[in-house]
Amino acid sequence: MLNSANSLPLQSLRVNPKRSAGMCGTIIFRQHPRTECLTIRRSTSRMKEQLSSKQQERNEKKKKKMAALANLMQLNDRDRVHEAELAKRREALLKSGSDGAASPNDDDDGGFVTVCSKRKPRNRLTIKNTSDESAACDADEPKIKRSRSAEGGGGDLPDPVSTLTEEQYKSLSAELRRRKRELEDMPGLRLREMGQRASLETPQDVRTPIFLTDIQHLLMSALIGRNSPCAPDRWCSLDKWLSLSHSVVVILEGLSLYHYLSNESRFEATNRIFNTKLEMLLPPQDEGKIIDEIAQIPLTNVQAQKLIDEHGSLESAVELNKDPTLLVKTIFPIEKQTCKDALELHPDDKFPRTKLLLSALQMVDEGYPIPLQGELHSRFKSFVFTKKRYAPVTDRSPMYGVDCEMCRTIAGVNELTRISIVDEKLETVYESLVRPINKITDYLTQYSGITAELMESVTKQLFEVQQEVSQLLPADAILVGQSLNSDLNALKMMHPYVIDTSVCFNISGVRKRKSKLKHLAQTFLKEQIQENDDGHDSIEDSRATLKLVKMKLANSIEFGDEILTQRKRIHEVVRASSGDSIKNNLFAHVAKRDKRTAIVTVGDLQPRLKEVIQKAEQAVPKDNRKAVHVHEVSSPKEAVRKVNEIALEHALTIANLLVPEQDFMLETAERAATKVDKLIERLWNTVAHNGLFLVLMGGSAECTKGVAKIAIKRLNGTNETSAPLSVQD
């Protein structure tokens, strides 16, 4: 029955309902007739043809777009070549003018000549309407035609590419992918919030400067990359650092923020080159020059490796070689150090205790009260110094453990209610209860140990405690505490010399994840503290912090710091497994380029800088090239020429130039600013594609505020950061 059913059309099959019960399990279906199959095949073929035609249409559109893009690429490439030719012509004019007959004021100009002809600004496409063109046009063509000026655009427009062959399409696609990869690999600098605060575009009343240390961190990241122990993440983000061709740093000693802002209109080329202009806090003039501090970074990969061999890790080397008080001396009223002789270590210490002090940068990051301009000034304007004048801190300066307890008041903040101070002998030298200005709403007894009964008869106020603490502490006292910023904020006092156990001790392995004092005491001191149900004991906490610091000083800089300890272990394991080859592989990107550092200075090198360079030379094997090339020249003009000769041969080139302060007197300031502007422009022309260019205006005796200007050069000689910089959280 099934076979007979299959051979009949569906219309001929009629099923009797009465027989349906007997046909249970029988399947009835139809097959397409031959005509219907042919129809389906034809429709499918037509759909394929339509689909193929649509694909061809899309491909043609892609090719047309690619052809238009090819035209744009040709125009851009011609523009770049033309810009480079114009730059060479301008440089040749300057050079020929300086080498030719000297003008009567040649000595005053420092060897630079004034070029009167200036290139007019133009757009990429210029619209022209001339009688000659309109006469030559056909009747159907518009009278106004777009053409590229031979003077401004490098000749006529190239012949447009209307269609592309398949091979041209594939070749152009590959070229676009290559250029896209180049764009993605271009280095860039993006400002974070702290960098935006330091920008000269920020109003002065809310502007907070960056530190010279921040610039050091940027240069270390540019040279060493992710192996750098000090990243500039606090204020900026350096992307694609491996693509940096080289770095050129220009230091202008004697030129301050005041000089620049007073004559900003004269810095035409400088303002065109740089969009990243930041206020920078500098060390005191008598404490050394900027180049001395910049040169403290490892100048070569071999020198960095020697620091690792000596100190266990580059991080430990940085901690031991830094001077935390350098910028603190600029901010706090600290007397000048009369005796330059280094004092011996404290008999109980194995390394200088001053190396544990927080730097000015760390104090800002940790929220310590500090008399810095901008937002911090308005926040701490009611705070007082612990001393009217401070003595220079030494490795023999006494340490005092400090701990405060606070209660919540009606003002919605925690106010001081108890303070305890312990000396190095762990003896209590000061303890007092304090009556808050506002009414207490929560005694926080489980933490502070303060009760209503304790505070019932207390009458001493905050200003009295401030006076007594000021009288007690010596002028070079070092305060020690756990997160001491909260204690000083409660005291409403500022102090320059601080050791914070939450910073110098770390058992989590993450710098921002701090350990509690209770856990630190249990881990290192094997003591149980803060076990009292009635709250914390401020004397007990003060003694615990002092014991921890004394234990660290009796061991090493990495003791108690899991981050430094891990770094040391890693270097020991790598050194044991690879032997001396680690010296060539640790900083592979620097070794691969095999480039060194060059220092160009006007005049003789300072003794401190000579010492730094000698250390770098000692780190290099005798059969290698010199680690640091020093060029002492007699004038800024010669310095520019020398930088132009050697910049591409070195990973880092530092030019140290002196700008006499008398040049910026009222009568000659504009002329001096123009000379400096030309000098910066000529140095900018020496920077290669993807080169990092920094200009540091190093302050003066009257104004210690400087300016840091940063740019990364592109193929056409422009700064990539011409658009507003993005802010990263």
N, C-alpha and C positions, 0 to 999 in steps of 0.2 A: 504493500500500500504506500509506503514511503517513497519508493522509486516512481510509481505512477503519479504521485502528487507532485514530485519535483519536475516532471516533464510537462505539466500543464500550467497555463497562466493562472494568476490568482483569481481573475474574474470567473473562470470556469469551475472553480471549486465552490461547492455549496455544501455546507455541513448541516445535516439534519440534527436538530436539537435532541431528538429521541435517541439518535445514534451516538451522541457525544459521550454518553456514559461508557459505551463500548470501545471508544477510541482513546481511552485514558492512556497516557504515556506516549501518544503519537505526536510528533512535532511537524507542523506545517509551515513552510517558508517559501519565499520566492527568490528566483535569481533574476538579475537585471537583464533585460533583453540586450542584444548586440547593439542596437541603435542607441540605447541609453548609455552603454559603456563608451561608445564613440563620442557621445556628447560630453561626457564627463572628462574624457581625455582631452578633447578640444578646449574645454573651459579651463582645465588645468594648465594647458600649454599657453593659452592667452594670458592667464594670471602670471605665469612665469615671465612671459614677454613684457607684461606691464611692470612687474617687479624689477626686471632687468633694466628697463628704460628709466624707472625711478632712481635706481641705484646709479645709473650712468649720469642722470641729471644731478644727483647729489655730488657725485665725484667731480663733475664739471664745475659745480659751484665751489667745491673745495679747492680745485685747481685755480679758479679765478681769484679766490681769496688769498691763496698762497702766492699767486703772481703779484697781487697788490702788496702783500707783505714783503715780497722780494724787492719791490720798488722802494718801499720805505726803508728796508735794510740798506739798500744801496745809497739812499740819500743820507742816512745816519752815518754810514761809513765814510762817505765823502766829507760830511761835516766834521767828523773826528779828525780826518787827515788835514782838512783845511785849518781847523783850530790848532793842531800841532804845528803846522807851517807858520801860522801867524805868531804863535808863541816863540818859535825859533827866530823869526824875524825881529820880534821885539827884543829878545835876548841879544841877538847880534847887534842891533842898534845900540843897546845899552853898553855892550862890550866895546864896540867901535868908538862910541862916544867917550868911554872912560879911558881907552887906550890912546885916543887922539890928543889934540891940543887941549891942555887943561884950562879950565875957566879960571877967572880971577878968584873965585870962591871955592876952588877945587878942594883945598884942605879942609874947609869948613863942612863940605858936603860928604866927607869921608870917601871920596873917590866915585860917587854916583852922580850921574847927570840927569837933568830933567828932560823928559820927552814930551814935547808940546802937543804933537798930534795924537789924538785919542780916537779909538775905534768907536764908531757910533753903534748904539744898540740896534738890534734888528730882530725880526721874527724869522723863523725858518722859511716861510713862504711870504714873499713880498708882492703886493699887488701894484702893478705899474699901468699907467695910461699915458701913452705918448703918441704924438702925431705920426711918427715913423711906423710904429706898429700898426696903428689903425689903417694907414694907407696900404700896408702890405697884406692886410687881412682880406679874406674873401667876403662876399656880401653876406653869406650865411653865418660867418663866424662873428662872435661878439668882439666889440672894439677893445674891451678890457681883457687882457690875458694875464695869466699868472706865469711869472718867470722867476728864476732864481738869479739874484744879483751876482755878477761875477766878482764883485768886490766883497760882498758880505756872505755869499753862499757857496763859493767855490765853483762857479761855472753854471752852465745851463743844466736843466733837469735831464736825467738820463732817459733814454728811450724806454717807454713803459713796456713791460712784459705782458702781452695780452693773453697768451695761452701757454700751457706747459705740457711738455711730453711726459710720458710715464717716468722716464729716467730722471728728467728735471724735477718732477714732483718728489720722487724718492730722495734725490740728492738734497733738495731744499728742506725736506722734512728732517733729514739727518742733521743738516746745519742748524736748524732751529732747535733741535733737541740739544745739540752741543752748546749753543748759546744759552739755552735755559739752564743747563748744568753750570755754566760759568756764572750766571747771575745768582744761582742758588748757593754757589761756593764763595761769593764775595763777602769779605769780612764787613762787619758793621758794629756800630756802638749805639746802644740804646740806654737812655737815662732812666733810672728808677726814681722813686719819690725823693730820696735824699739828694740825688743829682739835680732834679728839677728845682728843689728848694735853693740850691746854690747858684742857679742860673742868674745871669745879670738881668734877664728879662723879669725876674721875680722882684716885686717891690722891696726896697731896702729894709723896711721895718719887719718883714717876715722872712727875709733871706737868711739862710744858715749856710755858712761856707763849708766846703769840703776841706780836708787836711792834705798836707804834703804827703802824708802816709798813703792817702788814697791814690795819688799819682804813682807812688812806688808800687802799689799793688797792681795797678793797670799795666805798668811796664813789665813787672814780673810775669803776669799772665800772658802778655804779648811775646815774651821770650821763652817761657817755660811751659805755658799752656796749662792743661789740667793738673800737671804735677806741681804747679805753684802752690806753696803753702798759704799764700795770702791772695785770695781772689778779690776783685773789686766789686763783688756782688752787693755790697752795702749801698752803692750809689749808681752803678751802671752794669750793663751786661755786654760782654765782648763776644760777638758771634763769629764763628768761622775763623778762629784765631790762626789756624794752620795755613790759611790763605794769605796772611800778612806777608808781604814781600820783605819789608824791613821797617825799622822805626827810626825816626829822626826827632831828636829833642833839642829845642833851642831855649836856652836859659838867658834871660835878660835881667841881669843884676842891676838894681838901682831904679827899675821902672815899676811903679806901684799901681794899684787900682785907681788911686786918685789921679795920677798922671794920665792913665788911659781914658777915664771917663771925662776928664777936663778937655781932652783933645780928641775925642772919639771921631769927630768928623774928618780928621786928618788921616785916620787909619782906613783909607778907602779900600785898598787891596786886602788888608787884614779882615775887614768886615765882609768882604766878598768871599774870602776863602773859608772863614769859620762861621758856623752857626752855633757851635757848642762853645759857649763862653761862660766860665764858672768862676765865682769868687773863691779864693783859696787862702787858708790860714797858714802863715809861715812862721818858722822859728825866729827868735830874736836875732838881729843883725850880728851881734857880737858872739853868738853861739856857733857861727860857721855859715858857710854859703850853701845855697840849694844844691849845687853839684856835689858837695860832700855827702849830703843825705841821699841823693839819687844814686850815687855810686855805691851805696851800701848794699844794693841788691846784688845777687850773684851775677857777675858780668859775663861769665862763660859757663858752658855746661860742665867743663872739667872742674872749675872752681866750685860749682854747686855740688859736684860729687865729693870733693874734698871736705866740704862742710858736712856732708852726710857721714863720711867716714869718721870725722872728728867728733860730731855731736849725736850720731845715731840716726838723725833725720833732718831734713831741711827745715821742718817746722821748729825743732829744738834749736837749730842754729839761728833762725830768725829771732826767736825769743831771747836768746842769749846775747845777740849782737845789737839789738835795738836799744834805744834810749827812750823809755816811756815818758820821761819828764820834758822832752825837748819842746813840744808844743804846749805843754802845761805851763811852761815858763812864760809863754806869750799871754796866757789867759789869766793866770793868778799873779798877785803882787809878790813875786819872788825876787829876793836880792841877788845881785850878781855874785858868782863864785869867785872869791879872791884867790884861793889856793887851787892850782891846777893839778897838784900831785894826787894820784889815786891813793885812797886810804886802803888799808888792809881789810880783809873780810872779818866779819864778826867771828870770834873763836868757835862758835857753834855751827857756823854756816859752811857749806861746801861750794856754794856759788853765790853771787851777789844778790842780796835781798831786794835791791832796787829792780831786778829783772822781773819780779812778781808784781810790781806796781801796775795799775791800770793806766794805759795811755789816754790822752785826751779823746781820741777816737772811741776807745772802749767805754769811757765814761759817758759819752753821748749816747752810744748804743745801749748801754745798760740802764739809762735813765737817771744818772747821777745829776744832782744840781751843779751847774757849771755856768759861770758868767760869760756866756757866749751870746753874740748878737742875734737878732731875729726873734723867732718864737720862744727860744729858751730864755732870752732876756726878759720878756714880759712874764714868763711863767715863774721865774725865780727872782724877780725884782725886790721882793720883800725879805729875801734870805740874807744872812750875814756870813762873813768869813770867820773861820775858827781863830784866825790871828790877823792882825792888821797887816803884818809883813811876815813873809816866810823865809826861812833859811834854806839854802840848797840841800836837798836830801842826799845822804851818803849811805854806804853799806854798813855804817855804824849807827845810823839813826835808830832811835828806840821805837818799838812797836807797842801799840795799845789795842787790846781787844775791846770792842764796843758792841753793846746790844741794847735795844730799846723795846719797850712794850707800849702798845697803843690801845685805846678804847674808841668805840664809835660814839660820835657826838651828834647833836641836833643839826649840825651843819652838813651831815651826810658824809663826813670823812673821818678817818682815823687820826686822832690827835695823841700827842705824847703824854704818857702818864707815869713812865718809869724809865730811868737810864742807869746803866752800870758800865763802868770802865775798869779794866784789869790791865796791869803792866806785864812785862815779860817774865817776871817772877811768879806770875799767876796770883798776885795779891791785888785785892780790890782797892783802888785808889780813889774811886768816886762812885757814889750811889745816891740816888734821890728820887722821890716821888714828885710828880708835877701835876698841878691843877690845870686842866685844859681851859682854854678861853671860853668855849661853848659847853653847854650842859651835856653830860654823858647820857646817852640813850641805851648803850649796850656795852657792858664791861668786858665782854669777850673773855670771860674768866677761864674757859677751857684752854685758851691760848696764852693770854697775858698773865694770868694769875692774880689779876687785880679784882678786888671786891669793893662793894660800897663801904664796908667797915674800914678798909685800908685808906680810902680816899676821904673819909669823913672829916679828918682834922688837917688835911693837906692844904697849904696856902701858897706854896712856892709856885711862881709862874714861869712861863717859858723864857722870857727875857733874862730872868735871874739865872736860870740854868745855862743859858748861852754865855753869860759873863763868867760864870764859874768854870765852865769847860774851857773857855778861851784862856783863862788864867792858869789852868792846870797843865794844858798841853804845851810842850816845847815847840819851837818854831819849825823844827824839822821832823815832827812826829809822824809816824806811819800808822794809820788807823786800819785795823783788821776786823773783819766781820763777815757774816754770811748774808749775802744780798744787802750789803751795807747802804745801798741807795735808798731803801725804804727807811732806814734809821736816820740818815742825814736829812731826808725829806721831812720826817717827823720833827727833827730838831730844828729844821729850817736854817741849816748851816751848810757851808761849802768848804771842802778841804781838798788840797791838790794831791796828797799822797795817800793812796788807798790800795789795800790788798783784799780782794774779794775771794773767799774760799769757794763760792759757787762758780767762779770762773777758773781758778787755777786747779781745782779738783773736778774730775769728771769720771764717773764710773759707768756711764751709760753708753759711751762711744759716740754720742751725738752732741755737738757743741751747744746747740740751743736747748737741749734737754738737761736741765740742772738737777743735781741730786740734793736731797734734804740733808740738813746738818745732822739729824739723828742717824741717818744711814751712813754718812761719812764717819761719824764718831764710832759707830759700831764696826765698820769695815777696817779702819786704819788704827784707831785708838783702842779698839776692843772694849769700849765703854758704852754703857747704857745711859742715855740722857733723855730728858723730856718724858720720864716715866711717871711723874707726879700727876695725880688726878686733879690737883688744884691748879694746874696750869704750868707754863714754862717758867724756868728760873733764869733771869737775864744774866746773872753772874755765872751760872753753869754754862750757858751758851757762849759767853765771852771767853771763858777759859778754854772751851772746846775748840773754838776757832783759832786761838793762839797756839794751842798744842798742835793742831793740824799744820799750820804754817811752819812752825819750828821743826816739825818732823820732815816736811818737804825740803826745807833748807838744809837739813842734815843728810839728805839723800841726793836727789838730782832734779833737774827742771822737769823731767817727764814723770817723776814719781806722783802717783795719784791721778794722773791724767791719762785715761785709757786711749784717747786719740793719739797723743804723742807716743805712747807705749806701743800701740798697734803699728804705727808708722815705722818705728825702730825695728820691730819684729820682722815686718815685711822686707825691709832693706837687708836685714841680717840673713833671712832665708834666701833672697835673691842672690846676695853676694856669695853665700855658701854654695849655691847650686851652679852659678855661672862664672865664678871667679872674677878675673879682671875685666871680662867682657861687659860687665855692668857699666863700666865707665863710658863705653861707647853706645850703650843701648838705653840708658835711663832717660835721656832727653834726645830721642832719636831724631826729632824734627830739627833740632839745632845742629846736631852732629851731621845730619845728611846735607845740610847747606854748607857746613864747615865755615861759618862766618863768625867773626869776632866783634869786639867792641872797639870803637874809635872815640877819642875825646879830643876835641879841638877847643883850645882856650886861648884867649888874648892875654898875653903876659905869661908869667911863670906859674906853675902849679903850686897850690897851697900845700903845706906840709901834711895836713890830714888826708888830702886826696892822694898824695904820693904814697902814703902808708897803705891806703886801700888798694892802689894799683899794685904795689909790691906783693900784697897778699894774693892778688889774682895771679901774678906772675909765678909765685911759688907753687901754685896749684897745678901748673902746666908742666908736663915732662920736658926735659931739656931738648929733646929732639923735635919738639913741636914748634909751630910758629908762635910768635908773641901773642899772649891772650888779649892784651889791651894795647892798642896803638895810640900814642899820645903825640899831638901836634901842637906845639907852642908857636903862635904867630904874633905879629906885632900890631895888627889892626883888624877891625871888623871886616874890611874889604878882603883881606887875605883869608880870614876865617871862612867867608862865604865861598871863595874859590876852592879852598881845601875841602870843604864839605861837598862841593859839587864834584870833586875828583874821587872821593873815597866813599860816599854814602852807599852806593850800590854794592860795595865790597864787604859791607859789615851788616850784621843783624841789628846792631844798635849804634847810632852815631849821636854823640852829645856835643853840642856847640855851646860853649860858655862865653857870653859876651857881656861886657860891662858898659852900661849906659850912665855916663856922668850925670849926677843929679843937678849940677849947675846948668846943664843943657835945657832943663825943663823949668828954668826961671821964666817969669812972665813974658819977657821980651823975646825969648828964643824958643819957647815951648812948641809953637806950631811948626817951626822949621825942623826941630828935633824929632817931632812926631812923624813928619813926612819922611825923614831919613830912615827912621826905624821901620816905617811901613814898607818902604822900598826894599829894605834888607830882608824883611819877612817874606816878601813876594819872591825875591830871588832864591831864597832858601826853599820855598815851596816848589819852585821849578826844578829843584834837584831831586824831589821825592818821586819814586817810581809808582807805577800802577799798583793799587792795593797797599800802598805804604802808609804807615801811621805817622802823623805829623803832630807834634805837641810844641806849643809855645808857652813857656812859663815866665810870666812877669814877676820878678822876684822881690818886689817890695823895696822900700827905702827906709832910711833912718826915721823919717817923719811919719810914714804910713807902712805898717807891717802887713797890710792886706795886699795880696797878689791876685793875679788872674791866670787861669789855666784855659788854654784854647786847644781844641782837639779836632782833627779832621782826618779822614781816610780818603786818599786820592783815587780817582777813577781814570779810565783810559783817556777821556777827553780833558783831563787836567782839572776837573771840578771835584767838589766835595760831595760825597754821596749823601750826607746828612743835610742837604739843602732844604728838605721838607721838615716840618716840625717833628721833633723826636717823639717816639711813642713812650708812654710811661708804663713800666712793668710793676706789678704788685710784688 
